[in-house]
Amino acid sequence: MELFDFKTDEEINLLSSDGMVIYYGKILSEQRADYYLHALLNTIEWKKDEAIIFGKHFFTKRKVAWYGDENFEYTYSNTTKQALPWTDELLELKEIAENRTGERYNSCLLNLYHNGTEAMAWHSDGEKDLKKNGAISSLSFGAERKFSFKHKKNRETVSVILEHGSLLIMKGATQTNWLHRLPPIKRITTPRINLTFRTIVL
């Protein structure tokens, strides 16, 4: 099932079973979303993401940053990140996400995609550092991008367009039963920033 330019209210689960994904659509005005996009581009300590696969060290064109309440460690793709202290803008956005979703978060992984050729392959966020079945809230700024889910067993797919200033939440058994990805779209030439607020288990 493909969902393009999809609008939903807060009660509709985009997944048919085995998890919960709610897309709130745009929760910020265009002006406010523009403000945060500019601030995040210029105040975040962006670094190229890295991974160790079959013993080889890779760096991505996409950049990332990791922030949190404490100096949390977060390990994925066989590399470990140390959380930086929150910026003022990140604390504001965390509060917005928490108030809208009713969840609480202690950390945030940010991704900067410079254009549509930079993407994310199928994966699930099931790292041992994360709260089991914990909620992950995703705020998007900049270029609109397609975001897709695929069931691990029956291969069912569903997609939504993530808009500038929009919010999506994944929770329940979503990470256990579904994969997600950000596919490449070559015609997109402008950047997108994605904030994923998470809960690290101490």
ABEGO torsion letter per residue (X at the ends): XBBBGBBBBAABBABABGEBBBBAEBABBAAAAAAAAAAAAAABBBBBBBBBBGGBBBBBABBBBBBBABBBBBBBGGBBBBBBBBBAAAAAAAAAAAAAAGBBBABBBBBBBABAABBBBBBBBABAABBBGBBBBBBBBEBBBBBBBBBAAAGBBBBBBBBBGBBBBBBEAAAAABBBBBBBBAABABBBBBBBBBBBBX
